Amino acid sequence: MAKSHWLINPKRTEVKRFIKNEKSIDGVFEYMFVDTGKIVGVLEKEPPVMTTTVSVDIDLAREIYGRLISQGWRKTEEVWQNKES
């Protein structure tokens, strides 16, 4: 699976995950999935409830990522435990 990049909003109520579409053709058609999730329960114990996924051109994904950072979103890691493990 491709490496994912996570952002969390300043209120710690929402996350965004940016992950490359593995079916993209490097250098030709590069797309990212941008997933949005709501944080429910305790952040480090319960995974967010993912509500939407969009596929965007990699340049647009970079623009969205930068815009969110400028609005106070911060980088975060996937810290919740996977229920399957």
VMD Tcl script that draws the C-alpha trace (Angstrom):
set ca {
  {0.00 0.00 0.00}
  {1.16 3.53 -0.76}
  {2.38 5.77 2.05}
  {-0.35 7.98 3.42}
  {-0.07 11.53 4.72}
  {-2.46 12.67 7.43}
  {-3.61 16.10 8.58}
  {-5.75 16.95 11.60}
  {-7.74 20.14 12.04}
  {-7.04 22.60 14.88}
  {-10.13 21.48 16.85}
  {-9.03 17.83 16.53}
  {-12.45 16.84 15.20}
  {-11.57 15.96 11.61}
  {-8.74 14.32 9.69}
  {-7.72 14.17 6.05}
  {-5.70 11.36 4.51}
  {-3.76 11.88 1.29}
  {-2.72 8.67 -0.44}
  {-1.49 8.09 -3.97}
  {-3.76 6.13 -6.27}
  {-1.62 3.07 -6.98}
  {-3.19 2.77 -10.42}
  {-1.68 6.12 -11.42}
  {0.94 6.12 -14.14}
  {3.99 7.96 -12.74}
  {4.75 11.10 -14.69}
  {1.65 10.78 -16.87}
  {-1.57 10.46 -14.88}
  {-0.89 10.91 -11.19}
  {-3.84 11.05 -8.83}
  {-4.28 11.13 -5.07}
  {-7.18 10.00 -2.96}
  {-8.16 12.59 -0.37}
  {-10.20 10.98 2.40}
  {-12.04 12.96 5.06}
  {-12.94 11.50 8.43}
  {-14.63 12.61 11.62}
  {-12.99 11.83 14.93}
  {-15.29 9.99 17.30}
  {-14.39 8.86 20.78}
  {-10.75 9.00 21.87}
  {-8.38 9.87 19.01}
  {-5.67 7.35 19.77}
  {-8.06 4.48 20.51}
  {-10.86 4.81 17.96}
  {-10.21 5.26 14.25}
  {-11.98 8.18 12.59}
  {-15.18 7.52 10.71}
  {-14.23 8.13 7.09}
  {-17.01 10.09 5.43}
  {-15.81 11.03 1.94}
  {-13.17 10.11 -0.60}
  {-12.30 12.10 -3.70}
  {-9.72 11.43 -6.39}
  {-7.83 14.50 -7.55}
  {-4.84 15.31 -9.73}
  {-1.62 15.21 -7.70}
  {-1.01 18.94 -8.22}
  {-4.46 19.78 -6.87}
  {-3.85 17.45 -3.91}
  {-0.66 19.38 -3.13}
  {-2.57 22.65 -3.34}
  {-5.29 21.37 -0.99}
  {-2.66 20.06 1.45}
  {-0.83 23.40 1.47}
  {-4.06 25.35 1.91}
  {-5.07 23.20 4.89}
  {-1.64 23.67 6.51}
  {-2.01 27.46 6.09}
  {-5.42 27.24 7.81}
  {-3.93 25.64 10.92}
  {-4.22 21.95 10.10}
  {-1.22 19.94 11.35}
  {0.56 16.84 10.20}
  {-0.26 13.78 12.24}
  {0.37 10.07 12.14}
  {-2.14 7.25 12.03}
  {-2.05 6.74 15.80}
  {-5.21 4.72 16.40}
  {-4.90 0.99 16.63}
  {-6.16 -1.17 13.82}
  {-9.04 -3.29 15.13}
  {-7.92 -6.17 12.91}
  {-4.55 -6.51 14.65}
}
mol new
graphics top color blue
foreach p $ca { graphics top sphere $p radius 0.5 }
foreach p [lrange $ca 0 end-1] q [lrange $ca 1 end] { graphics top cylinder $p $q radius 0.2 }
display resetview
